[in-house]
Amino acid sequence: MNQASAIDVKQLGKVGVLFGGRSAEREVSLMSGAGVLAALKSHGVDAHGFDTGERSLAELAAEKFDRVFIALHGRFGEDGSLQGALEQLGIPYTGSGVMACSVGMDKVYTKMIWLMHELPTPKYAVLDDSSDLAKVAAELGLPLIVKPPHEGSSIGITTVNEASAFQAAYDIAAGLDDSVLAEEFIKGREFTVAILGKGAAARALPPIEIVAPQGNYDYQNKYFTDDTQYFCPPQLDPAIIAEMERIALAAYRALGCEGWGRVDVLMRAADSKLFLLEVNTSPGMTGHSLVPMAARAEGTSYEDLCLEIVSGASLKMHKGQR
């Protein structure tokens, strides 16, 4: 399903590719931005790179971009703050709006909304310095996962196998975030579902199964090694694939996501039950990234994917707010 051939690149105008930024994922964003910039230029788009970690909003306004492709990850790029600034400047942008990005960046609020919509997600607890870690371990069971709820790319995540290791895991996550998320460990297989579009028109790309060394899909194995294996489409019963795509789309829509995104899903080994893990409203676009991989599986090249995404750039505020 290739929509890029119908896009008139001249109508896109001057395009900014926003990358870099100031988050813990700056290094990944630089790689994503370089890839997107090259892809758009290969299509003849008047595209220009802009590092938000080194240049100001005043400089961004002065560039007079007609639209921007957000290739930023983590805080100050994926959390709604930049999206709000772009709304104020009147610059159409790719991906979800302020609210969806803000909620999607917070794994706790994401879970709360999913549970309101009766969507499956692992049991969890929100921790602070006063939390009784022994009680939490008893309630969630061991092993469990400890993570900073506002970080991405597996930064600060620890698998706790013994209660004695819980405090150290908490300290790592607390050093990165104001709160800490402890989550039930789901033993099984890991998948991700890329999604393009908005509302009822949103569509899921073929799911990808992720098989990392020792099951450790960490920052290094995501971006800098070739040891992780990916299967797209995965070897699964078609009914399970259909259900995975259904709940991923429901999760995406529940948060009000649009443009593009990626929903991570776990399948429990014991009974094949699916659990939603998190949503990414500005996924990676590096050589190891998953959205381009899923697009290739349906016949869309990296270059065409970038063109399709940037063609959908828009302002998300309600008309009455402008």
KETIDO-311340 format. One record per residue (C-alpha): residue number from 1; x, y, z. Coordinates in nm, 2 decimals, always signed. Layout:
BEGIN
    i      xx      yy      zz
  NUM       X       Y       Z
...
This chain:
BEGIN
    i      xx      yy      zz
    1   +0.00   +0.00   +0.00
    2   +0.22   +0.28   -0.13
    3   +0.07   +0.63   -0.10
    4   +0.39   +0.82   -0.18
    5   +0.35   +0.81   -0.55
    6   +0.04   +1.04   -0.53
    7   +0.22   +1.31   -0.33
    8   +0.32   +1.63   -0.50
    9   +0.65   +1.72   -0.33
   10   +0.62   +2.08   -0.45
   11   +0.31   +2.12   -0.24
   12   +0.50   +2.04   +0.08
   13   +0.70   +2.36   +0.06
   14   +1.00   +2.41   +0.28
   15   +1.03   +2.12   +0.52
   16   +1.23   +2.12   +0.85
   17   +1.35   +1.79   +1.00
   18   +1.37   +1.84   +1.37
   19   +1.63   +1.62   +1.54
   20   +1.88   +1.60   +1.82
   21   +1.72   +1.78   +2.11
   22   +1.82   +1.76   +2.48
   23   +1.67   +1.43   +2.59
   24   +1.86   +1.11   +2.70
   25   +1.78   +0.98   +2.35
   26   +1.96   +1.26   +2.16
   27   +2.21   +1.02   +2.00
   28   +1.93   +0.81   +1.86
   29   +1.74   +1.12   +1.74
   30   +2.05   +1.24   +1.55
   31   +2.05   +0.91   +1.36
   32   +1.68   +0.93   +1.29
   33   +1.70   +1.28   +1.17
   34   +1.99   +1.21   +0.94
   35   +1.80   +0.92   +0.78
   36   +1.47   +1.12   +0.74
   37   +1.65   +1.42   +0.59
   38   +1.84   +1.21   +0.33
   39   +1.51   +1.03   +0.25
   40   +1.31   +1.35   +0.19
   41   +1.59   +1.50   -0.02
   42   +1.60   +1.18   -0.23
   43   +1.24   +1.26   -0.33
   44   +1.33   +1.62   -0.42
   45   +1.18   +1.77   -0.11
   46   +1.32   +2.11   +0.00
   47   +1.42   +1.97   +0.34
   48   +1.65   +2.12   +0.60
   49   +1.78   +1.98   +0.93
   50   +1.72   +2.17   +1.25
   51   +1.88   +2.06   +1.58
   52   +1.65   +2.17   +1.86
   53   +1.92   +2.10   +2.12
   54   +2.14   +2.36   +1.97
   55   +1.91   +2.62   +1.82
   56   +1.62   +2.82   +1.97
   57   +1.25   +2.85   +1.90
   58   +1.32   +3.20   +1.77
   59   +1.55   +3.05   +1.51
   60   +1.29   +2.79   +1.43
   61   +1.03   +3.06   +1.36
   62   +1.28   +3.25   +1.15
   63   +1.33   +2.95   +0.92
   64   +0.97   +2.99   +0.80
   65   +0.92   +2.62   +0.75
   66   +0.59   +2.53   +0.58
   67   +0.59   +2.20   +0.78
   68   +0.82   +2.00   +1.00
   69   +0.90   +1.63   +1.05
   70   +0.96   +1.56   +1.42
   71   +1.24   +1.31   +1.44
   72   +1.29   +1.38   +1.81
   73   +1.26   +1.11   +2.09
   74   +1.20   +1.15   +2.46
   75   +1.15   +1.47   +2.65
   76   +1.13   +1.81   +2.48
   77   +1.04   +1.65   +2.16
   78   +0.80   +1.36   +2.21
   79   +0.62   +1.48   +2.53
   80   +0.39   +1.75   +2.39
   81   +0.61   +2.05   +2.48
   82   +0.75   +2.10   +2.13
   83   +0.41   +2.02   +1.98
   84   +0.26   +2.31   +2.18
   85   +0.53   +2.55   +2.06
   86   +0.46   +2.45   +1.70
   87   +0.09   +2.51   +1.75
   88   +0.17   +2.86   +1.88
   89   +0.40   +2.92   +1.58
   90   +0.14   +2.79   +1.34
   91   +0.38   +2.53   +1.19
   92   +0.22   +2.20   +1.08
   93   +0.40   +1.90   +1.22
   94   +0.41   +1.52   +1.19
   95   +0.27   +1.28   +1.45
   96   +0.03   +1.32   +1.74
   97   -0.08   +1.65   +1.90
   98   +0.00   +1.80   +2.24
   99   -0.23   +1.58   +2.46
  100   -0.16   +1.25   +2.29
  101   +0.21   +1.31   +2.31
  102   +0.20   +1.42   +2.67
  103   -0.01   +1.12   +2.78
  104   +0.19   +0.87   +2.56
  105   +0.51   +0.99   +2.71
  106   +0.38   +0.91   +3.06
  107   +0.36   +0.53   +3.09
  108   +0.14   +0.55   +3.41
  109   -0.13   +0.77   +3.25
  110   -0.11   +0.56   +2.94
  111   -0.20   +0.26   +3.15
  112   -0.48   +0.44   +3.33
  113   -0.64   +0.53   +3.00
  114   -0.60   +0.19   +2.85
  115   -0.76   +0.03   +3.16
  116   -1.05   +0.27   +3.13
  117   -1.10   +0.14   +2.78
  118   -1.08   -0.22   +2.91
  119   -0.76   -0.28   +2.72
  120   -0.51   -0.53   +2.87
  121   -0.18   -0.41   +3.02
  122   +0.05   -0.56   +3.29
  123   -0.04   -0.49   +3.66
  124   +0.17   -0.20   +3.80
  125   +0.24   +0.02   +4.10
  126   +0.37   +0.38   +4.11
  127   +0.66   +0.42   +4.36
  128   +0.82   +0.70   +4.55
  129   +1.06   +0.72   +4.84
  130   +0.79   +0.62   +5.09
  131   +0.68   +0.30   +4.91
  132   +0.70   -0.03   +5.08
  133   +0.90   -0.22   +4.82
  134   +0.86   -0.56   +4.99
  135   +0.48   -0.52   +4.98
  136   +0.49   -0.42   +4.61
  137   +0.71   -0.72   +4.53
  138   +0.46   -0.94   +4.70
  139   +0.17   -0.79   +4.52
  140   +0.32   -0.79   +4.17
  141   +0.53   -1.10   +4.21
  142   +0.89   -1.16   +4.11
  143   +1.05   -1.11   +3.87
  144   +0.91   -0.76   +3.80
  145   +1.02   -0.46   +3.59
  146   +1.12   -0.12   +3.73
  147   +1.14   +0.18   +3.50
  148   +1.13   +0.56   +3.48
  149   +0.78   +0.63   +3.33
  150   +0.89   +0.93   +3.13
  151   +1.19   +0.78   +2.95
  152   +1.21   +0.58   +2.63
  153   +1.46   +0.35   +2.45
  154   +1.47   +0.12   +2.76
  155   +1.67   +0.38   +2.95
  156   +1.68   +0.31   +3.32
  157   +1.49   -0.02   +3.30
  158   +1.58   -0.30   +3.54
  159   +1.45   -0.66   +3.57
  160   +1.43   -0.74   +3.94
  161   +1.46   -1.12   +4.00
  162   +1.51   -1.10   +4.38
  163   +1.36   -0.87   +4.64
  164   +1.71   -0.77   +4.76
  165   +1.77   -0.60   +4.42
  166   +1.45   -0.40   +4.42
  167   +1.60   -0.09   +4.60
  168   +1.90   -0.06   +4.36
  169   +1.66   -0.08   +4.06
  170   +1.44   +0.18   +4.22
  171   +1.74   +0.41   +4.28
  172   +1.84   +0.38   +3.91
  173   +1.49   +0.48   +3.79
  174   +1.45   +0.75   +4.05
  175   +1.77   +0.91   +3.93
  176   +1.61   +0.97   +3.60
  177   +1.25   +1.05   +3.69
  178   +1.03   +1.20   +3.96
  179   +0.83   +0.88   +4.00
  180   +0.91   +0.52   +3.94
  181   +0.69   +0.25   +3.77
  182   +0.70   -0.11   +3.89
  183   +0.54   -0.35   +3.65
  184   +0.44   -0.71   +3.64
  185   +0.68   -0.92   +3.44
  186   +0.52   -1.10   +3.15
  187   +0.71   -1.41   +3.05
  188   +0.67   -1.47   +2.68
  189   +0.72   -1.31   +2.34
  190   +0.77   -0.94   +2.25
  191   +0.61   -0.77   +1.95
  192   +0.55   -0.42   +1.81
  193   +0.28   -0.29   +1.58
  194   +0.35   +0.03   +1.37
  195   +0.04   +0.24   +1.29
  196   -0.01   +0.51   +1.03
  197   -0.30   +0.75   +1.00
  198   -0.57   +0.89   +1.23
  199   -0.90   +0.78   +1.38
  200   -1.10   +0.53   +1.19
  201   -0.86   +0.56   +0.89
  202   -0.56   +0.45   +1.10
  203   -0.41   +0.12   +0.98
  204   -0.17   -0.12   +1.14
  205   +0.14   -0.24   +0.95
  206   +0.25   -0.60   +0.98
  207   +0.35   -0.68   +1.34
  208   +0.72   -0.75   +1.42
  209   +0.84   -1.01   +1.67
  210   +1.16   -0.90   +1.86
  211   +1.40   -1.17   +1.98
  212   +1.68   -1.01   +2.17
  213   +1.99   -1.18   +2.31
  214   +1.89   -1.33   +2.65
  215   +1.56   -1.15   +2.60
  216   +1.73   -0.82   +2.68
  217   +1.60   -0.56   +2.43
  218   +1.80   -0.28   +2.59
  219   +1.94   +0.05   +2.45
  220   +2.24   -0.12   +2.30
  221   +2.05   -0.41   +2.14
  222   +1.80   -0.17   +2.00
  223   +2.03   +0.06   +1.82
  224   +2.40   -0.05   +1.81
  225   +2.42   -0.42   +1.76
  226   +2.31   -0.67   +1.50
  227   +2.24   -0.95   +1.75
  228   +1.87   -0.88   +1.79
  229   +1.65   -1.08   +1.55
  230   +1.33   -0.95   +1.40
  231   +1.05   -1.15   +1.23
  232   +0.80   -0.97   +1.02
  233   +0.54   -1.10   +0.99
  234   +0.58   -1.32   +1.30
  235   +0.51   -1.70   +1.31
  236   +0.17   -1.68   +1.48
  237   -0.18   -1.80   +1.43
  238   -0.35   -1.54   +1.20
  239   -0.63   -1.50   +1.47
  240   -0.37   -1.38   +1.72
  241   -0.21   -1.14   +1.47
  242   -0.56   -1.00   +1.40
  243   -0.62   -0.95   +1.77
  244   -0.28   -0.80   +1.82
  245   -0.35   -0.54   +1.55
  246   -0.70   -0.48   +1.69
  247   -0.58   -0.39   +2.04
  248   -0.29   -0.19   +1.91
  249   -0.52   +0.02   +1.70
  250   -0.76   +0.05   +2.00
  251   -0.47   +0.16   +2.22
  252   -0.35   +0.42   +1.97
  253   -0.70   +0.56   +1.92
  254   -0.77   +0.57   +2.30
  255   -0.49   +0.81   +2.35
  256   -0.59   +1.02   +2.05
  257   -0.27   +0.94   +1.85
  258   -0.25   +1.04   +1.49
  259   -0.01   +1.05   +1.20
  260   +0.20   +0.76   +1.30
  261   +0.32   +0.57   +1.60
  262   +0.41   +0.23   +1.74
  263   +0.25   +0.02   +2.01
  264   +0.45   -0.25   +2.19
  265   +0.28   -0.57   +2.29
  266   +0.37   -0.87   +2.49
  267   +0.23   -1.22   +2.45
  268   +0.23   -1.44   +2.77
  269   +0.38   -1.78   +2.70
  270   +0.15   -1.97   +2.93
  271   -0.18   -1.88   +2.76
  272   -0.10   -1.65   +2.46
  273   -0.28   -1.36   +2.63
  274   -0.17   -1.02   +2.49
  275   -0.07   -0.72   +2.70
  276   -0.01   -0.36   +2.59
  277   +0.32   -0.23   +2.71
  278   +0.36   +0.13   +2.58
  279   +0.30   +0.36   +2.28
  280   +0.57   +0.56   +2.10
  281   +0.43   +0.88   +1.94
  282   +0.77   +0.96   +1.77
  283   +0.93   +0.63   +1.69
  284   +1.29   +0.58   +1.58
  285   +1.38   +0.61   +1.22
  286   +1.74   +0.46   +1.23
  287   +1.88   +0.17   +1.04
  288   +1.77   -0.06   +1.32
  289   +1.42   +0.10   +1.37
  290   +1.10   -0.10   +1.36
  291   +0.85   +0.13   +1.17
  292   +1.06   +0.13   +0.85
  293   +1.10   -0.25   +0.89
  294   +0.72   -0.30   +0.91
  295   +0.67   -0.06   +0.61
  296   +0.91   -0.26   +0.40
  297   +0.71   -0.58   +0.48
  298   +0.41   -0.42   +0.31
  299   +0.61   -0.29   +0.02
  300   +0.69   +0.06   +0.13
  301   +1.05   +0.19   +0.12
  302   +1.20   +0.40   +0.39
  303   +1.21   +0.70   +0.15
  304   +0.84   +0.66   +0.06
  305   +0.75   +0.61   +0.43
  306   +0.91   +0.94   +0.52
  307   +0.73   +1.12   +0.24
  308   +0.40   +0.97   +0.34
  309   +0.45   +1.08   +0.71
  310   +0.55   +1.43   +0.63
  311   +0.27   +1.48   +0.38
  312   +0.03   +1.43   +0.67
  313   +0.18   +1.71   +0.88
  314   -0.09   +1.93   +1.03
  315   -0.19   +2.15   +1.32
  316   -0.39   +1.96   +1.58
  317   -0.57   +2.23   +1.78
  318   -0.94   +2.26   +1.74
  319   -1.05   +2.53   +1.49
  320   -1.22   +2.73   +1.76
  321   -0.89   +2.76   +1.95
  322   -0.70   +2.92   +1.67
